[in-house]
Amino acid sequence: MEAIWILLLLFVLIMLTGVYAAVRAIRAAKRGIDRTVHQARRTVEDTRLRARQLAQPGAVGELAQLQLSLRGSMRATSQALQAAAPQDRSLSESLGLFRRLSAHAKDLEADLKRLEQEPDKSRIAALLPDLRQRTERITHSADSLRWAVQERTTRMAHDDLDSLGREIEMEAGALRHWTAAEPDEPGADAGAAWPEPGAGSSRTAPGAGGRTSPEAGARSGPEAGAWPGPEAGQRPEPPQPSLGARPSTEPPAWQKPWQKSPRPENTA
């Protein structure tokens, strides 16, 4: 029974996942279709305005020219802001200003479209100066905002490139620094750190096996009742046998019994 419930639960989860994925795909397709339709409609509208500008000179052609100028400026500024906003968080205020400017641009475009259906050409000619001034103000503001965003983006790219170049130069210098300073010889340091024998110092030099200087041995010898030791660096001489003394025939301690030389027989 539990296995049936588990299978049923898995089936429901799979169905819900499939429905969610289908809804997301449908929404994405719808957005793509809407975007394509909007772009196609905008292209058709721009083509119609260009054709009217060329085919109908005068007030009607100037209205078409104002619409084309307004659309081109607002579209270019919108694209520049949308491209720079993800990399620069400080453009939030600029986006707010552009939204306010877009509201004025939409109102102006609606007025221009209404005048297209106006049969009285004299009324169109009377309203053209005000429409031209509004269009110039809006396009100038949009162009100023777009140029500022472009210059800011370019400046940031140059600063980043300069910083990157300095870091690369420092890293290249560090990679080329492969020659290290050679350490000094230890003998020279030891000789410079300790005085020479016979200089009146009673300190023990390193590497001398704990021996003291001759002066220290001479001063301590009579008091301790011992002969002064040999100077540092000299090997002691072996004791000389006295005259008339018979050489010892005892084998050395390290010699084995069977290696002992036979004692010479007495010839007497």
DAZIHU-V790108 format. One record per residue. N is the residue number from 1. RES is the residue in one small letter. D_FIRST is the distance of its C-alpha to the first C-alpha in Angstrom with 1 decimal. Layout:
BEGIN
N|RES|D_FIRST  N|RES|D_FIRST
END
This chain:
BEGIN
1|m|0.0  2|e|3.8  3|a|5.4  4|i|5.2  5|w|6.6  6|i|8.8  7|l|10.1  8|l|10.8  9|l|12.6  10|l|14.5  11|f|15.5  12|v|16.8  13|l|18.7  14|i|20.2  15|m|21.3  16|l|22.9  17|t|24.6  18|g|26.0  19|v|27.3  20|y|28.9  21|a|30.6  22|a|31.8  23|v|33.3  24|r|35.0  25|a|36.4  26|i|37.6  27|r|39.4  28|a|40.9  29|a|42.2  30|k|43.5  31|r|45.4  32|g|46.8  33|i|47.9  34|d|49.5  35|r|51.3  36|t|52.6  37|v|53.8  38|h|55.4  39|q|57.2  40|a|58.3  41|r|59.6  42|r|61.4  43|t|63.0  44|v|64.1  45|e|65.6  46|d|67.4  47|t|68.8  48|r|70.0  49|l|71.7  50|r|73.5  51|a|74.7  52|r|76.0  53|q|77.7  54|l|79.5  55|a|80.2  56|q|81.2  57|p|83.5  58|g|84.6  59|a|82.5  60|v|79.5  61|g|79.4  62|e|79.7  63|l|76.8  64|a|74.7  65|q|76.0  66|l|75.1  67|q|71.5  68|l|71.2  69|s|72.6  70|l|70.3  71|r|67.1  72|g|68.0  73|s|68.7  74|m|65.6  75|r|63.3  76|a|64.8  77|t|64.6  78|s|61.0  79|q|60.1  80|a|62.0  81|l|60.3  82|q|56.8  83|a|57.6  84|a|59.1  85|a|56.9  86|p|53.9  87|q|56.4  88|d|58.6  89|r|57.1  90|s|60.6  91|l|60.6  92|s|58.5  93|e|61.7  94|s|63.0  95|l|59.9  96|g|60.5  97|l|64.1  98|f|63.2  99|r|60.9  100|r|63.7  101|l|66.1  102|s|63.6  103|a|63.7  104|h|67.5  105|a|67.3  106|k|65.0  107|d|67.4  108|l|70.3  109|e|68.6  110|a|67.9  111|d|71.6  112|l|72.6  113|k|70.4  114|r|71.9  115|l|75.4  116|e|74.6  117|q|74.6  118|e|77.8  119|p|80.6  120|d|83.3  121|k|84.3  122|s|86.6  123|r|83.8  124|i|81.8  125|a|84.8  126|a|85.3  127|l|81.8  128|l|81.6  129|p|83.3  130|d|80.8  131|l|77.8  132|r|79.3  133|q|79.7  134|r|76.1  135|t|74.8  136|e|76.9  137|r|75.8  138|i|72.1  139|t|72.4  140|h|74.6  141|s|72.0  142|a|69.2  143|d|71.3  144|s|72.2  145|l|68.6  146|r|67.6  147|w|70.5  148|a|69.8  149|v|66.2  150|q|67.3  151|e|70.0  152|r|67.6  153|t|65.1  154|t|68.0  155|r|69.4  156|m|66.1  157|a|65.7  158|h|69.3  159|d|68.7  160|d|65.5  161|l|67.4  162|d|70.3  163|s|68.1  164|l|66.2  165|g|69.6  166|r|70.8  167|e|67.7  168|i|68.0  169|e|71.7  170|m|71.0  171|e|68.3  172|a|70.7  173|g|73.5  174|a|71.2  175|l|70.1  176|r|73.8  177|h|74.8  178|w|74.3  179|t|77.7  180|a|77.6  181|a|80.6  182|e|81.8  183|p|82.0  184|d|85.4  185|e|86.7  186|p|86.1  187|g|89.7  188|a|91.3  189|d|89.2  190|a|90.0  191|g|93.7  192|a|93.7  193|a|91.8  194|w|94.2  195|p|98.0  196|e|100.2  197|p|101.6  198|g|104.8  199|a|104.1  200|g|104.3  201|s|100.6  202|s|99.2  203|r|95.5  204|t|93.8  205|a|93.0  206|p|89.5  207|g|89.5  208|a|92.8  209|g|91.1  210|g|91.9  211|r|95.7  212|t|97.9  213|s|100.8  214|p|104.3  215|e|105.7  216|a|102.9  217|g|103.6  218|a|107.4  219|r|107.0  220|s|104.6  221|g|106.5  222|p|109.6  223|e|107.6  224|a|105.0  225|g|107.7  226|a|106.1  227|w|107.3  228|p|106.0  229|g|103.3  230|p|103.8  231|e|103.2  232|a|99.8  233|g|99.6  234|q|102.3  235|r|101.7  236|p|103.6  237|e|106.5  238|p|106.4  239|p|109.1  240|q|112.3  241|p|113.7  242|s|117.0  243|l|120.1  244|g|120.9  245|a|117.4  246|r|116.1  247|p|112.9  248|s|110.1  249|t|109.2  250|e|106.0  251|p|102.9  252|p|100.4  253|a|97.4  254|w|95.1  255|q|97.0  256|k|95.7  257|p|98.1  258|w|98.5  259|q|99.4  260|k|102.2  261|s|105.6  262|p|108.1  263|r|110.7  264|p|114.1  265|e|116.4  266|n|119.5  267|t|122.4  268|a|124.7
END
